Amino acid sequence: MSDNTSAPPAAWPVVALFTAGYLASYLLPTVVGRLDTHLPLSPAQAGLVGTALLLGSATAGFTLASRIPRRGPRPLARLGLLLAALGYGTAASTALLPLVVAGVVVGGFGSGTATAVAASGIAGQRDPHRTSALGLLSVSATAGALYLTLPRLGGGHGLPFAAIALVAALAWPATGRLGGPTGPGPAVRGSGRLPYPRAGAVLAGCLLLWSLTQEALWGVSGRIGAEQAGLPEPTLGIVFAVALGAGLLGVTAASGFGARLGRAVPIGAGTAAIAGCVVLTASADGLARFATGEILWNAVYPVVLSYVIGLAAALDPRGRWAVLAGSASSLGTACGPVAGSLLAEGFGFPGMGLVLGGLLLVVAGPMTAVALRPAAAEGPVRRGGAPATAARPDPGVGTGTATATATGPEPAGTPVRDRRTPRRVLLLSPASRRSRNREQESSGL
């Protein structure tokens, strides 16, 4: 019987699913803005609807983290895409506020389900960082195109929701290349404990705060540009579109470098650079400073995120830490707009930038420390529970060594070799047992 777990899944279905799952959070500013403009909602209430969307996404990830290997990626991916299409489609087709909110929550759960399955698939790739970079490249390009297209299609709150539902429907054929439910086997019957629990918990907690700071700034960027920098709406749209284009360039560069820089340097130095961009953007009083901060920030942010996703995937080849870290990120993203609004009201935009920049510098250290772990630096352990090189015989362990060990002790000073060979219990056949007994009797034992 062939081993279906030996070959990693194809990358493009995972990228398509990643795009469909992440798109809602990328379009959150225009979603919240249109809810505020076209429905009887205050800015704070519209922000709460966006928070409900992201909380639904985070709930899906936390719920499904341990179920994906058992249920299989294909049925869960199709469930997520179906919920996203139905939920966002409902929110787009009606102006009744209860139905809009219900559709947003259902759609958010569907987006989170798709994202969780995609994160698990990324962990199963031979090069998780490259696949995550391709996913971020795809969702950034899709969101950038929509930011340029949606304003030309007219007003109404439903257009962003309809676009997200359409992307979910277009991703449906990709699920045919994903695996189905996994039958009982070693991978399913194995221990359910998460590997590297301390490192994974630190990474997930830091990523929650890391994402909170990003979304806190993103949620009030429009207000900073309009109220503090004095920019009109068309100019703001151009700045945001150019910033997303810079994100495409950043992700492309990250995909090209791959793992040659390791993970610690991009995560640590990149987070420190983001902190500087946050301070610059929040203190901007004109077009030059605002555009520079936004463009540099959006160029570096997806680069760091791609390495963080790859780091979470390296901690568990079954993808559970990738799913949990992604869900923690969604939870931080959900709390970001509220945190940004509160900080802006309490300290002003420049003070908010200083608080968020300081928080980023605080979490940069633990994230870098996790990236320096040997297991994270070497990449994920193969599904057999050991690195691929462990199957090779040790050239220093052969028949000669076995004979020397059998005939007598090794000379003093000889280094002791640690042979981590599997323990075996040999059951002798009746004929072999009788032969061994005769040999023992003849030797006087």
C-alpha positions in Angstrom: 0.0 0.0 0.0 1.4 3.4 -0.9 2.1 6.0 1.7 0.0 9.0 1.0 1.7 11.1 3.6 5.2 10.8 2.0 4.6 13.4 -0.7 3.7 17.0 0.3 0.5 18.5 -1.2 0.8 20.7 -4.3 1.5 24.3 -3.5 -1.0 26.1 -5.7 -4.1 24.8 -4.0 -2.7 25.8 -0.7 -1.9 29.3 -2.1 -5.5 29.6 -3.5 -7.0 28.7 -0.2 -4.6 31.0 1.7 -5.8 33.9 -0.6 -9.5 33.2 0.0 -9.0 33.0 3.7 -6.8 36.0 4.2 -8.6 38.4 1.8 -11.2 39.6 4.3 -8.6 40.9 6.8 -6.8 42.7 3.9 -10.0 44.4 2.8 -11.0 45.3 6.4 -10.5 49.1 6.1 -12.8 49.4 3.1 -15.3 47.0 4.6 -15.5 49.0 7.8 -15.5 52.3 5.9 -18.4 51.3 3.7 -20.4 49.9 6.7 -20.0 53.3 8.4 -21.0 55.2 5.3 -23.9 53.2 3.9 -25.5 51.6 6.9 -26.9 53.2 10.1 -23.7 52.5 12.1 -21.3 54.8 13.9 -17.6 54.4 13.2 -17.2 52.6 16.5 -20.1 50.2 15.7 -18.8 49.6 12.2 -15.4 48.7 13.8 -17.1 46.3 16.1 -18.6 44.5 13.0 -15.1 44.2 11.6 -14.0 42.9 15.0 -16.8 40.3 14.9 -15.6 39.1 11.5 -12.0 38.6 12.7 -13.1 37.0 16.0 -15.1 34.5 13.9 -11.9 33.8 11.9 -9.8 33.3 15.1 -12.5 31.0 16.6 -12.4 28.8 13.6 -8.6 28.4 13.8 -8.6 27.6 17.5 -11.5 25.1 17.0 -10.0 23.2 14.1 -6.2 23.1 15.0 -6.4 19.5 16.2 -9.1 18.3 13.8 -7.5 18.9 10.4 -5.2 15.8 10.4 -8.1 13.6 11.4 -10.9 15.1 9.2 -8.7 15.8 6.2 -8.1 19.2 4.5 -10.5 18.8 1.6 -13.8 18.6 3.5 -12.8 21.3 5.9 -11.6 23.6 3.1 -14.8 23.1 1.2 -16.8 23.8 4.4 -14.8 27.0 4.9 -15.3 28.2 1.4 -19.0 27.4 1.4 -19.5 29.4 4.7 -17.5 32.3 3.4 -19.4 32.4 0.1 -22.8 32.2 1.9 -22.0 34.5 4.8 -20.4 37.3 2.8 -22.9 36.8 0.0 -25.7 37.3 2.5 -24.0 40.4 3.9 -23.6 41.8 0.4 -27.2 41.2 -0.7 -29.2 42.8 2.1 -29.2 46.1 4.1 -31.0 44.6 7.1 -28.5 45.1 9.9 -29.0 41.8 11.7 -28.6 39.8 8.5 -25.5 41.8 7.7 -23.9 41.1 11.1 -24.9 37.4 10.9 -23.4 37.1 7.5 -20.2 38.7 8.5 -19.8 36.4 11.5 -20.5 33.3 9.4 -18.2 34.5 6.6 -15.5 35.2 9.1 -15.7 31.6 10.5 -15.5 30.4 6.9 -12.4 32.6 6.2 -10.8 31.3 9.4 -11.5 27.7 8.4 -9.9 28.2 5.0 -6.9 29.9 6.6 -6.5 27.1 9.1 -6.4 24.4 6.4 -4.0 26.5 4.3 -1.7 27.0 7.3 -1.7 23.2 7.9 -0.9 22.7 4.2 2.0 25.1 4.3 3.5 23.2 7.2 3.4 20.0 5.0 5.4 21.6 2.2 9.1 20.9 1.6 9.7 24.7 1.7 7.1 26.3 4.0 8.6 29.8 3.7 8.4 29.8 0.0 4.8 28.7 0.0 3.8 31.2 2.6 5.5 33.9 0.6 3.6 32.9 -2.5 0.3 33.0 -0.5 1.1 36.5 0.8 2.1 37.6 -2.7 -1.3 36.3 -4.1 -3.5 37.9 -1.4 -1.6 41.2 -1.6 -2.0 41.3 -5.4 -5.7 40.4 -5.1 -6.3 43.0 -2.4 -4.4 45.7 -4.4 -6.4 45.0 -7.5 -9.7 45.3 -5.5 -8.6 48.5 -3.8 -8.1 50.0 -7.3 -11.3 48.4 -8.8 -14.0 48.7 -6.1 -14.1 52.6 -6.0 -14.8 52.6 -9.8 -17.8 50.2 -9.3 -19.8 52.6 -7.2 -20.9 52.9 -3.6 -22.8 50.5 -1.3 -21.7 48.4 1.5 -22.0 45.1 -0.4 -19.3 45.4 -3.0 -16.3 44.3 -0.7 -18.4 41.4 0.7 -19.4 40.3 -2.8 -15.7 40.4 -3.9 -14.6 38.2 -1.0 -17.5 35.8 -1.7 -16.5 35.6 -5.3 -12.8 34.8 -4.5 -14.0 32.1 -2.1 -16.1 30.6 -5.0 -13.2 30.8 -7.4 -11.0 28.9 -4.9 -13.4 26.0 -4.8 -11.8 23.9 -7.7 -8.5 24.0 -5.9 -9.9 21.9 -3.0 -10.0 18.9 -5.4 -6.2 18.6 -5.1 -6.3 18.5 -1.3 -6.5 15.2 0.7 -9.6 13.7 2.1 -10.2 12.2 5.5 -7.2 10.3 6.9 -7.8 6.7 7.8 -6.4 5.2 11.0 -2.7 5.0 10.8 0.5 5.9 12.7 0.1 9.6 12.0 -3.4 9.6 13.5 -2.7 7.2 16.4 0.4 9.0 17.4 0.8 11.2 20.4 -1.4 14.3 20.3 1.1 16.4 22.3 2.3 19.5 20.5 6.1 19.5 20.0 8.1 22.4 21.5 5.2 23.6 23.6 7.1 26.5 25.3 8.5 27.8 22.0 5.2 27.5 20.3 3.3 29.2 23.1 5.8 32.1 23.1 5.6 32.5 19.4 1.7 32.5 19.4 1.6 35.0 22.2 4.1 37.3 20.6 2.3 37.0 17.3 -1.0 38.1 18.9 0.6 41.3 20.1 2.6 41.7 16.9 -0.6 41.5 14.8 -2.5 43.8 17.2 0.0 46.6 16.6 -0.2 46.2 12.8 -4.0 46.3 12.8 -4.1 49.1 15.4 -2.2 51.3 13.0 -4.0 50.0 9.9 -7.4 50.7 11.4 -6.6 54.4 12.0 -4.3 55.0 9.0 -7.1 56.7 7.1 -7.8 59.0 9.9 -4.1 59.9 10.3 -3.9 60.7 6.6 -7.1 62.7 6.5 -7.1 64.5 9.9 -3.4 64.9 10.7 -1.7 64.8 7.3 -4.5 66.7 5.6 -4.8 64.4 2.5 -8.0 64.1 0.4 -9.6 60.7 -0.1 -8.3 60.1 -3.7 -4.7 60.8 -2.5 -5.2 58.4 0.4 -6.4 55.7 -2.1 -3.3 56.1 -4.2 -1.0 55.9 -1.2 -2.6 52.7 0.0 -2.5 51.2 -3.5 1.2 52.0 -3.8 1.8 50.6 -0.3 0.2 47.3 -1.3 2.4 47.3 -4.4 5.4 47.7 -2.2 4.2 44.7 -0.2 4.2 42.7 -3.4 7.9 43.7 -4.0 8.8 42.8 -0.5 7.2 39.4 -0.6 8.8 38.7 -4.0 12.2 39.6 -2.4 11.5 37.3 0.6 10.6 34.4 -1.7 13.9 35.0 -3.6 16.1 35.0 -0.5 14.2 32.0 1.0 16.0 30.5 4.0 19.5 31.9 3.1 19.1 34.6 5.7 17.8 32.2 8.3 14.7 33.2 10.2 16.1 35.1 13.2 17.5 38.1 11.2 14.4 38.8 9.1 12.0 38.4 12.1 14.1 40.5 14.5 15.4 43.2 12.3 12.2 43.3 10.3 10.1 43.8 13.4 12.4 46.6 14.6 12.1 48.3 11.1 8.3 48.0 11.4 8.4 49.7 14.8 10.2 52.7 13.1 7.6 52.8 10.3 4.8 52.8 12.8 6.3 55.8 14.7 6.9 57.6 11.4 3.4 57.1 10.1 1.7 58.0 13.3 3.6 61.3 13.6 3.2 62.3 9.9 1.9 65.8 9.3 2.2 65.8 5.5 2.1 63.7 2.4 5.9 62.8 2.3 6.1 61.4 5.8 2.8 59.7 5.7 3.5 58.0 2.3 7.0 57.0 3.3 5.9 55.4 6.5 2.9 53.6 4.9 4.9 52.3 1.9 7.9 51.1 3.9 5.7 49.5 6.5 3.7 47.6 3.9 6.8 46.5 2.2 8.4 45.0 5.4 5.3 43.7 7.1 4.5 40.8 4.7 8.2 39.8 4.6 8.3 39.3 8.3 4.9 37.6 8.3 6.1 35.0 5.8 9.1 34.1 7.9 6.9 33.9 11.0 4.5 31.5 9.3 7.5 29.4 8.1 8.8 29.4 11.7 5.5 28.2 13.1 5.3 25.5 10.4 8.8 24.3 11.4 7.8 23.7 15.0 5.2 21.0 14.0 5.1 19.3 10.6 1.4 18.4 11.2 0.7 22.1 11.1 -0.9 22.6 14.5 1.4 25.3 15.6 0.9 27.1 12.3 -2.8 27.0 12.8 -2.7 28.1 16.4 -0.2 30.9 15.6 -2.4 32.0 12.7 -5.5 32.0 15.0 -3.6 34.1 17.6 -2.7 36.5 14.8 -6.4 36.7 13.9 -7.3 37.4 17.5 -4.7 40.2 17.7 -6.0 41.6 14.4 -9.5 41.6 15.7 -8.5 43.6 18.8 -6.3 45.9 16.8 -8.9 48.5 15.6 -10.3 48.9 19.1 -6.8 49.3 20.6 -5.8 51.8 18.0 -8.9 53.9 18.5 -8.5 53.9 22.3 -4.8 54.8 22.1 -5.4 57.5 19.6 -8.1 59.1 21.8 -6.0 58.8 24.9 -2.5 59.8 23.6 -3.1 61.3 20.1 -1.8 59.7 17.0 1.9 60.4 17.7 1.6 59.0 21.3 -0.2 55.9 19.8 2.7 55.4 17.5 5.2 55.5 20.3 3.2 52.9 22.3 2.8 50.6 19.4 6.4 50.9 18.3 7.6 50.1 21.9 5.4 47.1 22.0 6.9 45.8 18.7 10.4 46.1 20.1 9.4 44.2 23.2 8.0 41.2 21.2 10.9 41.2 18.7 13.3 39.7 21.3 11.2 36.5 22.2 10.3 35.9 18.6 13.9 36.1 17.5 14.8 33.7 20.4 12.3 31.2 19.1 13.7 31.5 15.6 17.2 30.7 17.0 16.2 27.3 18.3 18.0 24.5 16.6 14.8 22.8 15.6 13.3 25.9 14.1 16.6 26.7 12.3 16.9 23.3 10.8 13.3 23.1 9.5 10.4 20.8 10.2 10.9 17.2 11.2 9.6 14.7 8.7 6.4 12.9 9.2 8.2 9.8 10.3 9.1 11.6 13.5 12.8 11.9 12.6 14.8 14.1 10.2 15.3 12.7 6.7 19.0 12.1 7.4 18.3 9.8 10.3 17.6 6.9 7.9 21.1 6.9 6.6 23.5 4.4 8.3 26.3 5.8 10.3 29.5 5.1 8.4 31.3 4.6 11.7 28.9 1.9 12.9 29.3 -1.3 10.9 30.4 -5.0 11.3 33.9 -4.0 12.4 32.6 -2.0 15.3 30.1 -4.7 16.2 32.9 -7.3 16.2 35.2 -5.2 18.4 32.4 -4.7 20.8 31.6 -8.3 21.0 35.2 -9.5 21.5 36.1 -7.2 24.3 35.9 -3.7 25.6 37.3 -0.8 23.6 40.6 0.7 24.5 40.7 3.4 27.1 40.3 6.9 25.6 38.1 5.7 22.7 35.2 8.1 22.4 31.9 6.5 23.3 29.4 6.5 20.4 25.9 7.3 21.2 23.9 4.9 19.0 20.3 6.0 19.0 19.0 2.9 17.3 15.4 1.8 17.6 14.7 -0.8 20.3 13.4 -4.0 18.9 11.8 -7.0 20.6 12.6 -10.2 18.6 10.3 -13.1 18.9 12.1 -16.4 18.0 10.4 -19.1 16.0 10.2 -22.6 17.6 13.0 -23.9 15.4 15.2 -21.0 16.3 14.5 -21.4 19.9 15.4 -25.2 19.9 18.7 -24.3 18.0 19.6 -21.7 20.6 18.8 -24.2 23.4 21.1 -26.8 21.9 23.9 -24.2 21.5 23.5 -23.3 25.2 23.6 -26.9 26.3 26.7 -27.7 24.2 28.5 -24.7 25.7 27.7 -25.8 29.2 25.3 -23.0 30.0 
